Amino acid sequence: MTDPTINSHKKGRNPKWHKDEIILALNLYFDKNRGSIDAKNEKIIALSMTLNKLPLAIERNDESKFRNVNGVCLKLSNFLAIDPTYNGTGMLSYSKLDKELFDKYFNDHVNLNKEVARIMTTIEK
């Protein structure tokens, strides 16, 4: 049976984020030195590059738009909407999986870091 998160997306749009991608994004979101959520942030640019190196079986309709810097900024802004410590609104288009993983790792950065380390071993340098 195929994982529904892998290829279930509308034609012309990027596919839903995979669990491993969300975990990497959460790792940056929770980084106290993350900086602002904008397309000029070097850490966001680096995360975009890392996401594009993940060996996931995801159909990419448009390589130039797949997990690009703007998409990473939107994902981080989704987390703002979930974050109980954030006083603003954030982007309310977060997924069920975004919320599930945010809640799981919000107070468990040790296990988040273990997951990030596991994911990073899958990327060929």
C-alpha positions in Angstrom: 0.0 0.0 0.0 1.3 3.4 -0.9 1.8 6.1 1.8 -0.9 8.7 1.0 1.4 11.6 2.0 3.8 10.8 -0.7 2.0 11.3 -4.0 -1.4 12.7 -3.0 -1.3 16.3 -4.4 -3.1 18.3 -7.0 -1.5 18.6 -10.4 0.7 21.7 -10.6 1.0 22.0 -6.8 3.7 20.8 -4.5 2.9 17.5 -2.7 2.0 17.5 1.0 5.0 17.6 3.3 6.4 14.3 4.4 6.9 13.6 8.1 10.7 13.9 7.8 10.5 17.3 6.1 8.2 18.6 8.9 10.6 17.3 11.5 13.5 19.2 9.9 11.4 22.3 9.7 10.4 22.0 13.3 14.0 21.7 14.2 14.7 25.1 12.7 11.5 26.6 14.1 12.5 25.7 17.6 16.1 27.0 17.1 16.4 29.9 19.5 18.8 31.5 16.9 16.5 30.9 14.0 16.2 34.6 13.1 13.3 36.0 11.2 11.0 34.0 9.0 11.8 35.5 5.6 13.4 34.5 2.3 16.7 36.2 3.1 17.4 34.1 6.3 20.4 31.9 5.6 19.1 29.1 7.9 15.9 29.0 5.9 17.8 28.9 2.6 19.9 26.1 4.0 16.9 24.1 5.1 15.3 24.5 1.6 18.5 23.0 0.1 18.5 20.2 2.7 14.8 19.3 2.0 15.6 19.0 -1.7 18.4 16.5 -1.0 16.1 14.2 1.0 15.7 10.8 -0.7 11.9 10.7 -0.5 9.7 9.1 -3.1 7.8 12.3 -3.8 6.7 13.4 -7.2 8.0 16.9 -7.9 5.9 18.8 -10.5 8.2 21.8 -10.5 11.7 21.4 -9.2 12.2 25.2 -8.9 9.2 25.5 -6.6 9.6 22.2 -4.7 10.4 23.1 -1.0 11.8 26.4 -2.1 12.6 29.2 0.4 9.2 30.7 0.1 7.6 27.3 0.8 9.8 26.8 3.9 8.8 30.3 5.2 5.1 29.3 4.8 5.7 26.1 6.7 7.4 27.9 9.5 4.6 30.4 9.5 2.1 27.5 9.9 3.9 26.6 13.1 3.4 30.1 14.4 -0.4 29.4 14.3 0.1 26.3 16.4 2.6 27.7 18.9 1.0 28.6 22.2 3.8 31.0 23.0 3.3 33.1 19.9 1.1 36.1 20.4 0.2 36.6 16.7 -1.9 34.6 14.3 0.5 32.8 11.9 -0.7 30.9 8.8 -3.8 28.9 9.6 -3.3 26.4 6.8 -1.3 24.0 8.8 -1.9 20.3 8.4 -3.1 17.7 10.9 0.5 16.2 10.7 2.0 19.6 11.4 0.0 19.9 14.6 0.6 16.3 15.6 4.4 16.7 15.2 4.5 20.2 16.7 2.7 18.9 19.8 4.9 15.8 20.0 8.2 17.8 20.0 7.2 21.1 21.5 8.6 20.0 24.9 10.8 17.2 23.7 13.7 18.6 21.8 15.9 15.7 22.8 13.9 13.3 20.8 13.5 15.8 18.0 17.2 16.1 17.7 17.5 12.3 17.6 15.0 12.2 14.7 16.9 15.0 12.9 20.1 13.1 13.2 18.5 10.0 11.8 17.0 11.9 8.9 20.3 13.6 8.1 22.1 10.2 7.8 19.8 9.5 4.8 21.2 12.5 2.8 24.2 11.8 0.6 26.8 14.5 0.9 
